[in-house]
Every structure is written in C-alpha cells, then in structure tokens.
Amino acid sequence: MFWDQAMGNERYQDQLHPSHNTRYSDSSFYDEVCIYCGETDRVPGGWGNLKYPCAKEPEERRVARLLEASQSFKDSIESK
C-alpha cells in the first residue's frame, strides 16, 4: 500500500475516490464500476468501495494524479 492509499479515507466518504476510473454499468444492482479493480457503488445512495483508494490503479496514472494534485496545492499556496 502506498502513502496516498493509506491516507484519510474520510476525505472521500461521500464521493468517488479519484484513483478509480469508472464506467456506467448495465447491472441493476449498481450504477458505476471501476475498470481497474472492478469495485462498484453497490451501496444504495452511496459510493460503496469506490470511496476508498483503488488498489489496482496503474502506477503511471497514480503518479500523474499525485503530481497534478501537488501542483494544484502549490499554486493555491503561492496565490495567497
């Protein structure tokens, strides 16, 4: 597990964690499914396991996502 996967899951309690890449499902049990790990939003009215970090997110995508988040954070600090 990487540091970004272990950090505060409470941050994404009511939303999709950005490590997932979802598609709409044709199942009647859930609406979205992650194309990497297969987790779904099976919980009615919630994100199910999609609110937690994706264990199978490709390394290249994870690094790019974290670098983008770091840059956004730096930009927000510098603009103050």
C-alpha distance (Angstrom), angle and dihedral (degrees) to the residues before:
residue distance angle dihedral
M1 . . .
F2 3.80 . .
W3 3.80 124.9 .
D4 3.80 92.5 -106.4
Q5 3.78 90.8 53.4
A6 3.80 92.8 51.7
M7 3.79 97.1 46.6
G8 3.79 123.1 105.0
N9 3.78 108.7 -44.0
E10 3.80 87.4 -174.3
R11 3.80 86.5 77.1
Y12 3.81 89.2 72.3
Q13 3.81 99.3 35.5
D14 3.81 94.8 129.1
Q15 3.78 101.8 26.3
L16 3.77 144.3 56.6
H17 3.81 113.1 -82.0
P18 3.83 109.0 -119.8
S19 3.82 92.7 -127.1
H20 3.82 91.3 73.1
N21 3.79 124.2 84.5
T22 3.79 106.3 -157.1
R23 3.75 137.6 -168.1
Y24 3.77 129.5 -168.9
S25 3.77 114.7 -94.1
D26 3.77 129.6 -137.7
S27 3.81 89.7 -147.1
S28 3.79 120.2 111.9
F29 3.83 90.9 -141.5
Y30 3.83 98.5 62.8
D31 3.80 141.1 10.9
E32 3.80 104.4 -144.2
V33 3.79 135.5 33.4
C34 3.82 129.3 -172.6
I35 3.80 112.0 -117.9
Y36 3.82 90.9 -148.5
C37 3.80 105.3 48.0
G38 3.81 104.2 10.9
E39 3.82 94.8 -125.0
T40 3.80 116.2 148.8
D41 3.79 142.1 -157.8
R42 3.80 88.9 -113.9
V43 3.83 93.8 148.8
P44 3.83 109.8 96.1
G45 3.79 109.9 -110.2
G46 3.81 93.4 0.7
W47 3.77 143.7 76.9
G48 3.81 98.3 -107.8
N49 3.80 111.2 -162.4
L50 3.80 91.0 -15.3
K51 3.81 88.6 82.7
Y52 3.82 89.0 67.5
P53 3.83 124.5 71.8
C54 3.80 117.1 -80.9
A55 3.80 110.9 -109.9
K56 3.80 92.6 -157.6
E57 3.80 101.3 46.1
P58 3.83 107.3 138.8
E59 3.81 112.5 -103.5
E60 3.82 93.9 -124.9
R61 3.80 91.8 53.6
R62 3.81 92.9 45.5
V63 3.80 92.5 51.7
A64 3.82 92.2 46.8
R65 3.81 91.3 48.5
L66 3.80 92.4 49.7
L67 3.80 93.0 46.4
E68 3.79 90.3 50.7
A69 3.82 90.9 49.7
S70 3.81 90.2 48.2
Q71 3.78 91.7 51.3
S72 3.81 91.9 48.2
F73 3.79 89.4 51.0
K74 3.82 91.9 48.9
D75 3.80 91.1 49.0
S76 3.80 91.6 50.7
I77 3.83 91.9 50.8
E78 3.81 93.2 47.3
S79 3.80 93.1 49.6
K80 3.82 92.2 60.7
